[in-house]
Amino acid sequence: MYKYLQVGKIVNTFGLKGEVKVIPLTDEVDRFSELEYVLLEDNLSTKLTIERYRVKDNIVIIKFKEISSIDEAQKLKKQVYSDRKRKSQKTAKGHLFYM
């Protein structure tokens, strides 16, 4: 069984083509460049492929390949999504960094 790391929470839609606004749950926003896909926490079998992303004022705007309209994107609001935890390494005292 895999363990998962929460990396963001979808808070709203952005535009008409299915993009979503995400509050990152990580200090390293660059982590999104390493992700190919994420899993919805409600249903870990739901895999969303990241087509592109950009950062705007501490919010990450993501376009998922499987989502093509604002109606589909609205269904994702308030969802937390996760990435499979690969390995952890110690950083500053009391902190872990997951890669």
Secondary structure by P-SEA (a helix, b strand, c coil): cbbbbbcccccccccccbbbbbccccccccccccccccccccccccccccccccccccbbbbbbcccccaaaaaaaccbbbbccccbbbbccccccccc
